[in-house]
Amino acid sequence: MSRTSRWCLMGLLCVLPFAAMAGASRAIWTWEAESYAMVKDPAVAREAVAYLQSQHIDTVYLYADAYQGHNLIVERPELYRTFIERLHRQHMKVYALLGSSYLHTERYVLPAYRRQAEEMFHRVVKYNVAAPAAARFDGANLDIEPHILDEWNDHTRERLLAGFLDMGRALMKIKRDHHATLTVGPAIPFWLDGIALDWRGVKKPASEHAIDVFDYVALMDYRHKVEGSDSILSHAASEIAYAERVGKKVVIGLEVSPNELEKITFDKAGPKVFGQALRTVELALRDHPSFAGFAIHHYRTYRNWVARHRE
């Protein structure tokens, strides 16, 4: 290899944090503004898909609910069909991302908001029924987090988590009733395994109840230390083990967004350290059938982060 070729390869590896990774799936959360831009504008869609491919990201959690007074999956479903077909042609999967700070969907765990939760999910199911096979969502990711409710505290958390599970059970019933092939799962924090919850007559960690209810969980395993105490692998261990026992899947969610608490994010560590962390985690978990790859939070921040560390 010539010196020029070596430098080109090194430059490519710096741009592509995942270039040396060939095994585990990589998903990315894509929130309201970015998702709507991709769906509405073919030029944005083309550029975004090319970028995601360059980063070896193979699954998009694409926002699929209301935003700024519109709900495009209802009003303009053909826009979603066109974009999803584009992603599928590039051998990428698409999950409907449901949950939004804009809509305050954390309230959906409360009985008074159950109908909104069911309608949100039902819209995606109805979209898939009407869409041709190549334009259907492959799954759904629910980002509905009861712990961000103002009323969350040590005295209310069990009730709110029970509401979250009741909501999940209702959504999974909709899936079954419509014979939907969607793979459905929520984003959950890693520390749910430390909360013992009595739900439907069974007491065990809240994380295990969630794994039982859904097809998979995306574990918000927000640490930048890979091994040892308070690390990515230590916090995922119980969920990986339990999911394996019951035949479910766990996606490891990682954070690259800025945060005052440095240990939860790779923001300052940068793409090179991030890529090394992914390789280490994948090597540690690749023989576990329950390990289903990674999810990155989130598209806009990720692009800015990669560009900043490339400068």
C-alpha positions as CSV (number, residue, x, y, z in Angstrom):
1,M,0.0,0.0,0.0
2,S,1.3,3.4,-1.0
3,R,1.8,6.2,1.6
4,T,-1.0,8.1,-0.1
5,S,-3.3,5.1,0.2
6,R,-2.4,4.7,3.8
7,W,-3.2,8.3,4.6
8,C,-6.5,8.0,2.7
9,L,-7.5,4.9,4.7
10,M,-6.5,6.6,7.9
11,G,-8.6,9.6,7.0
12,L,-11.6,7.4,6.2
13,L,-11.3,5.6,9.5
14,C,-11.3,9.0,11.3
15,V,-14.5,10.0,9.5
16,L,-16.2,6.6,10.0
17,P,-16.2,5.6,13.7
18,F,-17.8,2.3,12.7
19,A,-15.6,1.5,9.8
20,A,-13.9,-1.4,11.5
21,M,-17.2,-2.8,12.8
22,A,-18.9,-5.3,10.6
23,G,-21.1,-7.3,12.9
24,A,-23.6,-5.7,15.3
25,S,-26.5,-3.6,14.0
26,R,-26.4,0.1,14.5
27,A,-29.6,2.1,14.9
28,I,-30.0,5.9,15.4
29,W,-32.8,7.8,17.0
30,T,-34.0,10.5,14.6
31,W,-36.3,13.1,16.1
32,E,-39.1,15.2,14.9
33,A,-37.5,18.0,12.8
34,E,-34.9,15.8,11.2
35,S,-37.4,13.0,10.4
36,Y,-39.9,15.4,8.9
37,A,-37.2,17.0,6.8
38,M,-36.1,13.6,5.5
39,V,-39.6,12.5,4.7
40,K,-40.7,15.8,3.0
41,D,-37.6,16.7,1.0
42,P,-36.0,14.2,-1.5
43,A,-32.7,16.1,-1.5
44,V,-32.5,15.9,2.3
45,A,-33.4,12.2,2.1
46,R,-30.7,11.4,-0.4
47,E,-28.0,13.1,1.6
48,A,-29.1,11.6,4.9
49,V,-29.2,8.1,3.6
50,A,-25.8,8.5,2.0
51,Y,-24.4,9.8,5.3
52,L,-26.0,7.0,7.4
53,Q,-24.5,4.4,5.1
54,S,-21.1,6.1,5.4
55,Q,-21.4,5.6,9.1
56,H,-22.5,2.0,8.8
57,I,-25.8,2.7,10.5
58,D,-28.4,0.2,9.3
59,T,-31.5,1.1,11.2
60,V,-33.3,4.4,11.5
61,Y,-35.7,5.1,14.4
62,L,-37.8,7.5,12.3
63,Y,-40.2,9.8,14.1
64,A,-43.8,9.0,13.1
65,D,-46.2,11.1,15.0
66,A,-47.5,14.7,15.1
67,Y,-45.2,17.7,15.0
68,Q,-45.9,21.4,14.7
69,G,-49.6,21.0,14.0
70,H,-49.2,18.2,11.4
71,N,-49.2,14.4,11.4
72,L,-47.7,13.4,8.2
73,I,-48.2,9.7,8.6
74,V,-51.9,10.5,8.4
75,E,-51.9,13.5,6.2
76,R,-49.2,12.5,3.7
77,P,-48.5,8.7,4.1
78,E,-47.1,8.6,0.6
79,L,-44.1,10.7,1.9
80,Y,-43.3,8.0,4.5
81,R,-43.8,5.3,1.8
82,T,-41.3,6.9,-0.5
83,F,-38.6,7.4,2.2
84,I,-39.0,4.0,3.7
85,E,-38.7,2.4,0.3
86,R,-35.5,4.4,-0.3
87,L,-34.1,3.1,3.0
88,H,-35.1,-0.5,2.3
89,R,-33.5,-0.4,-1.1
90,Q,-30.3,0.4,0.7
91,H,-30.9,-2.7,3.0
92,M,-31.7,-0.5,6.0
93,K,-34.5,-1.1,8.5
94,V,-36.9,1.6,9.6
95,Y,-38.6,1.7,13.0
96,A,-41.4,4.1,13.8
97,L,-40.2,6.3,16.6
98,L,-43.1,7.0,18.9
99,G,-42.8,9.4,21.8
100,S,-42.0,13.1,21.9
101,S,-41.1,15.9,24.3
102,Y,-43.1,18.1,21.9
103,L,-46.3,16.1,22.7
104,H,-45.3,15.4,26.4
105,T,-45.9,11.7,25.7
106,E,-44.5,10.8,29.1
107,R,-48.1,11.4,30.2
108,Y,-49.2,8.4,28.2
109,V,-48.4,6.1,31.1
110,L,-51.3,7.7,33.0
111,P,-54.7,6.1,32.7
112,A,-56.2,9.4,31.6
113,Y,-53.9,9.4,28.5
114,R,-54.1,5.7,27.6
115,R,-56.4,6.4,24.6
116,Q,-53.8,8.8,23.1
117,A,-51.1,6.2,23.5
118,E,-53.3,3.6,21.7
119,E,-54.2,5.9,18.9
120,M,-50.5,6.9,18.4
121,F,-49.6,3.2,17.9
122,H,-52.7,2.3,16.0
123,R,-51.8,5.0,13.4
124,V,-48.6,3.2,12.6
125,V,-50.3,-0.2,12.5
126,K,-52.9,1.2,10.1
127,Y,-50.2,2.8,8.0
128,N,-48.5,-0.6,7.6
129,V,-51.7,-2.3,6.7
130,A,-52.3,0.1,3.8
131,A,-48.7,0.3,2.6
132,P,-47.0,-2.0,0.2
133,A,-44.5,-4.4,1.8
134,A,-41.5,-2.5,0.7
135,A,-42.8,0.7,2.4
136,R,-43.8,-0.7,5.8
137,F,-42.1,0.0,9.1
138,D,-40.0,-3.0,10.3
139,G,-40.7,-2.1,13.9
140,A,-41.5,0.6,16.5
141,N,-39.4,2.2,19.2
142,L,-41.4,3.7,22.1
143,D,-39.6,6.6,23.8
144,I,-42.2,7.1,26.6
145,E,-40.4,7.6,29.9
146,P,-42.4,7.8,33.1
147,H,-39.4,8.9,35.1
148,I,-39.4,12.4,33.5
149,L,-42.9,13.1,34.9
150,D,-42.9,15.8,37.5
151,E,-44.7,13.5,39.9
152,W,-42.0,10.8,39.7
153,N,-40.5,10.1,43.1
154,D,-39.7,7.2,45.5
155,H,-43.4,7.1,46.5
156,T,-45.0,7.2,43.0
157,R,-42.5,5.3,40.8
158,E,-44.1,1.9,41.2
159,R,-47.5,3.2,40.2
160,L,-46.1,5.0,37.2
161,L,-44.0,2.0,36.1
162,A,-47.1,-0.1,36.4
163,G,-48.9,2.4,34.2
164,F,-46.0,2.2,31.7
165,L,-46.4,-1.6,31.6
166,D,-50.2,-1.4,31.3
167,M,-49.7,0.9,28.4
168,G,-47.2,-1.5,26.8
169,R,-49.6,-4.4,27.3
170,A,-52.4,-2.5,25.6
171,L,-50.2,-1.6,22.6
172,M,-48.9,-5.2,22.2
173,K,-52.6,-6.3,22.2
174,I,-53.2,-4.0,19.3
175,K,-50.3,-5.6,17.5
176,R,-51.6,-9.0,18.1
177,D,-55.2,-8.1,17.2
178,H,-54.1,-6.7,13.8
179,H,-51.5,-9.5,13.2
180,A,-48.9,-6.8,12.8
181,T,-45.4,-8.0,12.1
182,L,-43.8,-5.0,13.7
183,T,-41.0,-5.6,16.2
184,V,-42.0,-3.4,19.1
185,G,-40.0,-2.2,22.1
186,P,-39.3,0.7,24.4
187,A,-36.3,2.7,25.4
188,I,-35.7,2.0,29.1
189,P,-33.0,3.3,31.5
190,F,-30.5,0.7,32.7
191,W,-31.4,1.3,36.3
192,L,-34.9,-0.2,36.1
193,D,-33.3,-3.5,37.1
194,G,-32.8,-2.0,40.6
195,I,-36.5,-1.4,41.1
196,A,-38.5,-4.4,42.3
197,L,-42.1,-4.0,41.0
198,D,-45.2,-6.0,41.9
199,W,-47.2,-6.0,38.6
200,R,-50.0,-8.3,37.8
201,G,-49.3,-10.5,40.8
202,V,-45.6,-11.0,40.1
203,K,-42.7,-9.2,41.8
204,K,-39.4,-8.8,40.0
205,P,-37.2,-6.1,38.6
206,A,-39.1,-3.6,36.4
207,S,-36.7,-4.2,33.6
208,E,-37.7,-7.9,33.5
209,H,-41.4,-7.0,33.4
210,A,-40.6,-4.7,30.4
211,I,-38.7,-7.4,28.6
212,D,-41.6,-9.8,29.2
213,V,-44.1,-7.3,27.7
214,F,-42.3,-6.3,24.5
215,D,-40.3,-7.9,21.7
216,Y,-37.1,-6.1,22.7
217,V,-35.9,-3.2,24.8
218,A,-33.5,-0.4,23.8
219,L,-31.5,-0.1,27.0
220,M,-30.4,3.5,27.6
221,D,-27.0,2.4,28.8
222,Y,-25.6,5.9,29.0
223,R,-22.0,5.5,30.1
224,H,-18.7,6.0,28.3
225,K,-16.7,3.5,30.5
226,V,-17.0,0.1,28.9
227,E,-15.9,-2.4,31.6
228,G,-15.8,-2.6,35.4
229,S,-18.1,-0.9,37.8
230,D,-20.6,1.7,36.6
231,S,-19.9,0.7,33.0
232,I,-21.8,-0.1,29.8
233,L,-21.2,-3.9,30.2
234,S,-22.0,-4.0,34.0
235,H,-25.2,-2.0,33.6
236,A,-26.4,-4.2,30.7
237,A,-25.5,-7.6,32.3
238,S,-28.8,-8.4,34.0
239,E,-31.0,-7.3,31.0
240,I,-28.9,-9.3,28.6
241,A,-29.0,-12.4,30.8
242,Y,-32.8,-12.2,31.4
243,A,-33.6,-11.5,27.8
244,E,-31.6,-14.6,26.9
245,R,-33.6,-16.7,29.3
246,V,-37.0,-15.6,27.8
247,G,-36.0,-15.3,24.2
248,K,-36.0,-11.5,23.8
249,K,-33.6,-8.9,22.5
250,V,-31.6,-6.0,24.0
251,V,-30.3,-3.1,22.0
252,I,-27.5,-1.1,23.8
253,G,-28.3,2.6,23.6
254,L,-25.3,5.0,23.8
255,E,-25.1,8.8,24.1
256,V,-23.0,11.2,22.2
257,S,-24.9,14.4,23.1
258,P,-23.2,17.0,25.4
259,N,-24.0,16.7,29.1
260,E,-22.7,18.2,32.2
261,L,-22.3,14.7,33.6
262,E,-19.4,13.5,31.5
263,K,-19.6,9.9,32.4
264,I,-22.9,9.4,30.5
265,T,-21.7,10.5,27.1
266,F,-19.0,10.1,24.5
267,D,-19.3,13.8,23.6
268,K,-15.8,14.7,24.7
269,A,-14.2,11.3,24.2
270,G,-14.8,11.5,20.5
271,P,-15.5,9.0,17.7
272,K,-12.2,7.1,18.0
273,V,-12.9,6.2,21.6
274,F,-16.5,5.5,20.7
275,G,-15.6,3.1,18.0
276,Q,-13.2,1.3,20.3
277,A,-15.9,1.0,22.9
278,L,-18.3,-0.5,20.4
279,R,-15.8,-3.1,19.4
280,T,-15.1,-4.0,23.0
281,V,-18.8,-4.3,23.8
282,E,-19.5,-6.3,20.7
283,L,-16.7,-8.7,21.4
284,A,-18.0,-9.2,25.0
285,L,-21.6,-9.8,23.9
286,R,-21.5,-11.3,20.4
287,D,-22.0,-14.8,21.6
288,H,-25.2,-13.8,23.5
289,P,-28.3,-14.3,21.3
290,S,-30.1,-11.6,23.2
291,F,-27.6,-8.9,22.1
292,A,-29.2,-7.0,19.1
293,G,-26.6,-4.3,18.5
294,F,-26.5,-0.6,19.3
295,A,-28.6,2.5,19.1
296,I,-27.1,6.0,19.1
297,H,-28.7,9.1,20.6
298,H,-29.3,11.0,18.3
299,Y,-29.0,11.9,14.5
300,R,-28.5,15.7,14.7
301,T,-26.1,15.6,17.6
302,Y,-24.2,12.6,16.1
303,R,-23.6,14.5,12.9
304,N,-22.4,17.6,14.7
305,W,-20.2,15.5,17.0
306,V,-18.5,13.7,14.1
307,A,-17.9,17.0,12.3
308,R,-16.5,18.7,15.4
309,H,-14.0,16.0,16.2
310,R,-12.9,15.8,12.5
311,E,-11.9,19.5,12.6
